[in-house]
């Protein structure tokens, strides 16, 4: 496998986003390993820390960080098929029509109009589903009791 970034300038935004997501998972895994192995106090949980296990947990967490970073780089930046897919995703996202957000404070803007449509559809669907639920509840009580 080549270590040079594949088709580097293309799709760099989506690659950075994907790498950030992957590295956040790697960081969480490393912290969880450190806290688990070192019996370290977790936030909002408390507990006693054991210095010998903290060293082992730190070394393991560091190894997880390094391995996870290398795997993230190799998959997001150097893997040809995945990189081509990410480049295609970024190209398709550029074709999407995004509502204008410039006058975001204006009540008549496109963004607010879309928001109204979403809120109205959610209210209509929730009322419809509640009516179905209320209508089928007596039938379900007869069948299951």
N, C-alpha and C positions, 0 to 999 in steps of 0.2 A: 504494500500500500504506500502511496506517495504521501509524504508529509507536507508538501507544499499545498496551500489552499487551492482547491479545484475551482476554476473559473472565478478568480477572486473578486473582481469588482462587482460582478453580477450578484444580486440578491443579498447584499451585505446587511441590509436592515433586518430581513427575516432571519438571517443567520445569527445576528446578535440577539434577537428576541429568543430564538430557539436555544441558543447557548446560555442565555440568562436563566431561562426556565430550567434547563438541565442542571446548571450549576447550583441553582437554589435547592433542587432536590438532593444534589450531592452534598451540599453544605448541611442540610437538615439531617441526612444520613450520618455524616461525620459527627455532628453534634450529638445525635441520638446514641451513636456508638460510644462516644466519649462519656456521656452521662450514664449509660448502662454499664459499661465496663468499669468505670471508675467509681461507681456508686455515688456520683456527684449529685448535689442537690439540684433538682429540676426547678424551673420557675413555678411558683405557686404550689409546689409540692413539699419542698424541704427535704431534710435528710442529712446524714453525716457523710463526709467525704473521707476516703481512705487514700493517703498519699501514694502508696505503692501502686494501687490500682489506677490512680489518676495518671501516673506516668505511662502505664500500659495503655490506658484509654486514649491518652494524648498521642502516643505513637501510632496506634491503630487508626485514630481519627485523621492524623496527618497522612497516613498511607491511603486511606479512603479518599481524602481530598485530592491527592496527587493522581491516583488511579482514575478517579472520576473525572478530573480535569482532562487527563490524557484521552480517555474514552470520549468525552464530550467533544474535544477538538477533532479527533479522528472521525467521528460520525457526522458532526455538523459542518465542519469545514473541509475535510479531505475525502469524504466518501462520495463517489461520483453519482450514484443513483439518488441518494438522499439530497445531495446538493442540487441536482437537476430538478428534483421535485420542489425544493424550497424556492428555487429561482422561478419555476412556473407559478407557484403560489403567489409570490410577490408580484409577478407580472399580471396575474388575474386580479389581485387586489388593487392594482393601479387602474384597472378598467372599471371598477365599481364606482357608481355614482354616489358620492357622499353628500349629504345635505349641507347647505351653506351654514356656517356657524358664526360668521363675522358679527352680525347684529344679534348676538345670543340673548341680549336683554330685551329685544323687541318681541312683543307677544304675537305679531303676525308673521314671524319668520318661518322658514321651512322646517326648522328643527322643532319648533313648538307645534306646528301643524302635524308633524309625524308623531309627536308625543301624545297629542290629543287622540289621534287615531288608535294608538296602542292602548291608551287608558280606556277608551270606550269599548274596544274589542275585549279587553280583559274583563271589564265589568259585565258585558253582555254574556260572555262565556261562563263567568262565575255564577251569574244568576241562573243561566240555563242548567248548568251542572248541579246547582243546589236544588232546583226544581225536580230534576231527574232523581236525585238522591232522596228527596222527601217523598217522591212518588213510589220509588222502589223499596223504601225502608219497610213499610208494612208487609209487602210481599216477601221480603227477605226474612222478616220475623216469623211469618207463617211457615215458610219452607224450613228454616233452621231451628225452630223451637218446637 
